Amino acid sequence: MLKNISLKSVLISGAVALTIAGQASAYEPARSGECIAPANPGGGWDFTCRSVGKVLVDQGYFKGNVQTVNMTGAGGGVAFAHTISKRDKDDNLIVAASTATTTRLAQGQFPGMNADQVKWVGTLGADYGIIAVGKDSKYTSLTQVIDALKKDPSSVKFAGGSASGGWDHLKVLMTAQKANVENLPKVRYLAFSGGSEALVQVVGGHVDAFTGDISEVKGFMDSGDLRVLAVLSEERLPAPFDSIPTAMEQGIDSVAPNWRGFYVPGNASSESYDWWVKTIDELYTTQEWKDIMTKNGLMPFHKSGAEFTQFVKNQTLDIKVLSQDIGLIK
């Protein structure tokens, strides 16, 4: 009798285990998903959400649509806080992130929040930093801008889509530091709610220079309204950006890749997290995504799951040290 009960118990528990395993492997997202872009339309986070959302639908990962929701504020802090406090268990939500996100976390700019409160999914390429001016600007090279900063660090006014002290601001300070510009805190930077707003100010002649990423400027380059003085990459980017000189070519050892990727809520189910990691891995290899990368100047850069999570921790620490060295934080 005991043997029969034991056997029956084993059969039942085995069936339950198989059912649970089947549920885990058969995880299906809802008909539609949502991607939060922590800035206004037109910037890098908005580009990340909209372009990835389109590929997710085109490739059949979602039968409905992937809606982009723009949630600006605090250099990504509003979206981060919203995810933690109101969407912490939402399996169908992803949030666009980048080096700008780790920069704000590194500098303690999201009060009471840290990188461990969300789950880091993966990256889909790197967007290299640039410094650009309007078509009528008196500056025709990065060297000329640096020379002006050496004479007077407050003589050139920069605009970017990250908050003051954020990644766009940091690019300028890093580049100036490499070129031995002194009094870095005096370098003028105006923060806007997205790259597109900052670009309008530069193209309109209201601000001297733009600091942002290559994916943000192609339209203004094509129209001839913007002159990119330097790309902050190890070597020149492929066509259609191959005419832009690197900062290194101009004698300034400044390299600033901005990865593009996503995090999900910290208490999203492990099954949904695994699905997102696997899906982003697969999406990265599709021809559709490769074409988007080429068209928008994104360079190959892919990390996901545990590897990406460790990368975020390491980068956050590195940026914290750099921010202290430059004098942005104590």
C-alpha positions as CSV (number, residue, x, y, z in Angstrom):
1,M,0.0,0.0,0.0
2,L,2.8,2.4,0.9
3,K,4.6,1.5,-2.3
4,N,1.4,2.3,-4.3
5,I,1.0,5.6,-2.5
6,S,4.6,6.5,-3.1
7,L,4.4,5.6,-6.8
8,K,1.1,7.6,-7.1
9,S,2.8,10.6,-5.4
10,V,5.8,10.4,-7.7
11,L,3.5,10.3,-10.7
12,I,1.4,13.2,-9.5
13,S,4.5,15.3,-8.6
14,G,6.1,14.4,-11.9
15,A,3.1,15.5,-13.8
16,V,2.9,18.8,-11.9
17,A,6.6,19.4,-12.6
18,L,6.2,18.7,-16.3
19,T,3.2,21.1,-16.4
20,I,5.2,23.8,-14.7
21,A,8.2,23.2,-17.0
22,G,5.8,23.3,-20.0
23,Q,4.4,26.6,-18.8
24,A,7.9,28.1,-18.3
25,S,9.1,27.1,-21.8
26,A,5.9,28.1,-23.4
27,Y,5.9,31.6,-22.0
28,E,4.1,33.9,-24.3
29,P,4.0,37.7,-24.1
30,A,0.7,39.6,-24.3
31,R,-0.6,40.6,-27.7
32,S,1.0,44.0,-27.4
33,G,4.0,45.4,-25.6
34,E,5.2,48.8,-24.3
35,C,8.5,50.5,-24.5
36,I,9.2,53.6,-22.4
37,A,11.5,56.1,-23.9
38,P,12.7,58.3,-21.0
39,A,12.9,61.5,-23.2
40,N,10.9,63.5,-25.7
41,P,10.4,62.2,-29.3
42,G,13.4,62.5,-31.6
43,G,16.3,61.6,-29.4
44,G,18.3,58.4,-28.9
45,W,16.0,56.6,-26.4
46,D,13.0,57.4,-28.6
47,F,14.9,56.0,-31.6
48,T,15.7,52.8,-29.6
49,C,12.1,52.2,-28.6
50,R,10.5,52.9,-32.0
51,S,13.0,51.0,-34.1
52,V,13.2,48.0,-31.9
53,G,9.4,48.0,-31.5
54,K,9.0,47.9,-35.2
55,V,11.3,44.9,-35.6
56,L,9.6,43.1,-32.8
57,V,6.3,43.3,-34.6
58,D,7.8,42.7,-38.1
59,Q,9.5,39.6,-36.9
60,G,6.4,38.3,-35.2
61,Y,7.3,38.5,-31.6
62,F,4.2,40.5,-30.9
63,K,0.9,39.9,-32.8
64,G,-0.3,43.4,-31.9
65,N,2.0,46.4,-31.6
66,V,4.7,47.7,-29.3
67,Q,3.7,51.2,-28.2
68,T,6.4,53.8,-27.5
69,V,5.6,56.0,-24.5
70,N,7.7,59.1,-24.0
71,M,8.3,59.8,-20.3
72,T,10.7,62.7,-20.0
73,G,12.3,64.0,-16.8
74,A,15.4,63.9,-14.6
75,G,17.6,62.4,-17.3
76,G,15.7,59.2,-17.2
77,G,14.9,59.3,-13.5
78,V,11.2,59.8,-13.9
79,A,10.9,56.6,-16.1
80,F,13.2,54.7,-13.7
81,A,11.1,55.7,-10.7
82,H,7.8,54.9,-12.6
83,T,9.1,51.4,-13.5
84,I,10.1,50.6,-9.9
85,S,7.1,52.1,-8.1
86,K,4.2,51.5,-10.5
87,R,5.2,48.8,-13.0
88,D,7.5,46.6,-10.9
89,K,5.8,43.3,-12.0
90,D,4.9,44.2,-15.6
91,D,6.2,41.4,-17.9
92,N,5.4,43.2,-21.1
93,L,7.3,46.4,-20.4
94,I,10.8,47.3,-21.5
95,V,12.5,50.6,-20.9
96,A,15.2,52.1,-23.2
97,A,18.5,52.7,-21.6
98,S,22.0,53.7,-22.5
99,T,25.3,54.9,-21.1
100,A,23.3,58.0,-20.1
101,T,21.4,55.8,-17.7
102,T,24.5,54.3,-16.0
103,T,26.0,57.8,-15.8
104,R,23.0,59.1,-13.8
105,L,23.1,56.1,-11.6
106,A,26.9,56.5,-11.1
107,Q,26.5,60.1,-10.0
108,G,23.7,59.3,-7.6
109,Q,21.2,61.4,-9.6
110,F,18.3,59.0,-9.1
111,P,17.8,59.6,-5.3
112,G,17.1,56.4,-3.4
113,M,17.4,54.2,-6.5
114,N,20.1,52.0,-7.8
115,A,20.9,49.6,-10.7
116,D,19.9,46.5,-8.7
117,Q,16.2,47.6,-8.7
118,V,15.7,46.6,-12.3
119,K,16.7,43.7,-14.5
120,W,19.2,44.4,-17.3
121,V,18.2,42.7,-20.6
122,G,20.7,43.5,-23.3
123,T,22.3,45.9,-25.8
124,L,21.7,46.2,-29.5
125,G,24.6,48.3,-30.7
126,A,26.7,51.3,-29.7
127,D,26.0,54.9,-30.7
128,Y,29.2,56.9,-30.9
129,G,29.4,60.4,-29.5
130,I,29.8,63.5,-31.7
131,I,30.5,67.2,-31.4
132,A,28.8,69.3,-34.1
133,V,28.0,72.9,-35.0
134,G,25.5,74.6,-37.3
135,K,26.3,75.2,-41.0
136,D,27.1,78.9,-40.4
137,S,29.4,78.3,-37.4
138,K,32.8,79.9,-37.3
139,Y,34.2,76.6,-36.1
140,T,35.3,74.2,-38.8
141,S,37.2,71.7,-36.7
142,L,37.3,70.2,-33.2
143,T,40.7,71.7,-32.8
144,Q,39.3,75.2,-33.2
145,V,36.7,74.6,-30.5
146,I,39.4,73.2,-28.1
147,D,41.6,76.2,-28.8
148,A,38.7,78.5,-27.9
149,L,38.1,76.6,-24.7
150,K,41.8,76.8,-23.7
151,K,41.7,80.6,-24.0
152,D,38.3,80.8,-22.2
153,P,36.5,77.7,-21.0
154,S,33.2,79.6,-21.0
155,S,33.5,80.9,-24.6
156,V,31.7,77.9,-26.3
157,K,28.2,77.1,-25.3
158,F,27.2,73.4,-25.8
159,A,23.7,71.9,-25.9
160,G,22.8,68.2,-25.3
161,G,19.8,65.9,-24.6
162,S,21.0,64.7,-21.2
163,A,20.7,66.4,-17.9
164,S,23.6,68.6,-16.6
165,G,26.4,66.3,-15.6
166,G,24.9,63.5,-17.7
167,W,26.5,61.6,-20.6
168,D,26.2,64.3,-23.3
169,H,27.8,66.8,-20.9
170,L,30.4,64.3,-19.8
171,K,31.5,63.7,-23.5
172,V,32.5,67.4,-23.8
173,L,34.3,67.4,-20.4
174,M,36.1,64.2,-21.2
175,T,37.2,65.5,-24.6
176,A,38.3,68.8,-23.1
177,Q,40.2,67.0,-20.3
178,K,42.1,64.9,-22.9
179,A,43.0,68.1,-24.7
180,N,44.3,69.6,-21.4
181,V,41.7,72.3,-21.1
182,E,41.7,73.8,-17.6
183,N,38.8,75.0,-15.4
184,L,36.5,72.3,-16.7
185,P,33.6,73.4,-14.4
186,K,33.5,76.6,-16.4
187,V,32.6,74.9,-19.7
188,R,29.0,75.9,-20.5
189,Y,26.4,73.2,-21.1
190,L,22.7,73.6,-21.6
191,A,20.5,70.5,-20.9
192,F,17.4,69.8,-23.0
193,S,14.7,67.1,-22.7
194,G,16.1,65.2,-25.7
195,G,18.6,65.4,-28.5
196,S,16.1,66.8,-31.0
197,E,15.4,69.9,-28.8
198,A,19.1,70.6,-28.4
199,L,19.7,70.2,-32.1
200,V,17.1,72.8,-33.0
201,Q,18.9,75.3,-30.8
202,V,22.2,74.6,-32.5
203,V,20.8,74.6,-36.0
204,G,19.0,77.8,-35.2
205,G,22.2,79.5,-34.2
206,H,21.1,80.0,-30.6
207,V,23.8,77.7,-29.1
208,D,27.4,77.2,-30.4
209,A,27.7,73.4,-30.5
210,F,25.8,70.1,-30.1
211,T,27.0,67.2,-28.0
212,G,25.1,63.9,-28.7
213,D,25.2,60.7,-30.7
214,I,25.6,60.0,-34.3
215,S,22.1,58.4,-34.6
216,E,20.5,61.7,-33.6
217,V,21.9,63.9,-36.4
218,K,21.6,62.1,-39.8
219,G,18.6,64.1,-40.9
220,F,20.3,67.5,-40.1
221,M,23.5,66.2,-41.8
222,D,21.6,65.3,-45.0
223,S,19.9,68.7,-45.1
224,G,23.2,70.4,-44.7
225,D,22.1,72.3,-41.5
226,L,24.7,70.6,-39.3
227,R,28.4,70.2,-39.6
228,V,29.8,67.3,-37.5
229,L,33.3,68.3,-36.3
230,A,34.3,65.0,-34.8
231,V,33.0,61.5,-34.0
232,L,34.3,60.1,-30.7
233,S,35.2,56.6,-32.0
234,E,38.5,54.7,-32.3
235,E,38.3,54.9,-36.1
236,R,36.0,56.4,-38.7
237,L,32.5,55.0,-39.0
238,P,31.4,53.2,-42.2
239,A,29.4,55.0,-44.9
240,P,27.4,57.2,-44.9
241,F,29.4,58.7,-42.0
242,D,32.9,58.0,-43.3
243,S,33.6,61.6,-44.1
244,I,33.5,62.6,-40.4
245,P,37.0,62.8,-38.8
246,T,37.5,61.2,-35.4
247,A,38.7,63.3,-32.5
248,M,41.8,61.0,-32.4
249,E,42.7,62.2,-36.0
250,Q,42.7,65.7,-34.6
251,G,45.1,64.8,-31.8
252,I,42.5,64.3,-29.0
253,D,42.3,60.8,-27.5
254,S,38.6,60.9,-26.7
255,V,36.4,57.8,-27.3
256,A,32.7,57.8,-26.1
257,P,30.5,54.9,-27.2
258,N,26.9,55.1,-26.0
259,W,25.4,51.6,-25.9
260,R,21.7,51.2,-26.7
261,G,19.7,48.7,-24.8
262,F,16.9,47.9,-22.3
263,Y,16.0,47.0,-18.7
264,V,12.7,45.5,-17.4
265,P,11.0,45.9,-14.0
266,G,12.9,44.3,-11.1
267,N,10.1,41.9,-10.2
268,A,9.0,40.9,-13.7
269,S,8.8,37.1,-13.8
270,S,12.0,35.2,-14.4
271,E,10.2,33.5,-17.4
272,S,9.5,36.9,-19.0
273,Y,13.0,38.1,-18.4
274,D,14.5,35.0,-20.0
275,W,12.1,35.6,-22.9
276,W,13.2,39.2,-23.4
277,V,16.9,38.2,-23.2
278,K,16.5,35.5,-25.8
279,T,14.3,37.7,-28.0
280,I,16.9,40.6,-28.0
281,D,19.6,38.1,-28.8
282,E,17.7,36.8,-31.8
283,L,16.6,40.3,-32.9
284,Y,20.2,41.5,-32.9
285,T,21.0,38.8,-35.6
286,T,18.2,39.7,-38.0
287,Q,18.9,41.4,-41.3
288,E,16.2,44.0,-40.5
289,W,18.1,45.1,-37.4
290,K,21.5,45.1,-39.2
291,D,20.0,47.4,-41.9
292,I,18.7,49.8,-39.1
293,M,22.2,49.8,-37.5
294,T,23.9,50.6,-40.8
295,K,21.5,53.3,-41.7
296,N,21.7,55.0,-38.3
297,G,25.4,54.7,-37.6
298,L,25.1,52.1,-34.8
299,M,28.2,50.0,-34.3
300,P,28.2,46.3,-33.3
301,F,27.9,46.0,-29.5
302,H,25.9,43.2,-27.9
303,K,25.8,42.0,-24.4
304,S,22.8,40.3,-22.6
305,G,21.6,38.7,-19.5
306,A,24.2,38.1,-16.8
307,E,27.1,39.4,-18.9
308,F,25.2,42.7,-19.5
309,T,24.2,43.0,-15.8
310,Q,27.9,42.7,-14.8
311,F,28.9,45.2,-17.5
312,V,26.4,47.8,-16.1
313,K,27.9,47.4,-12.6
314,N,31.4,47.8,-13.9
315,Q,30.6,50.8,-16.1
316,T,28.7,52.5,-13.3
317,L,31.8,52.3,-11.1
318,D,34.1,53.5,-13.9
319,I,31.9,56.6,-14.6
320,K,31.6,57.4,-10.9
321,V,35.4,57.5,-10.7
322,L,35.6,59.6,-13.9
323,S,33.0,62.0,-12.6
324,Q,35.0,62.5,-9.4
325,D,38.2,63.1,-11.4
326,I,36.5,65.8,-13.6
327,G,34.9,67.4,-10.6
328,L,31.2,66.7,-11.3
329,I,30.7,64.9,-8.0
330,K,32.7,64.6,-4.8
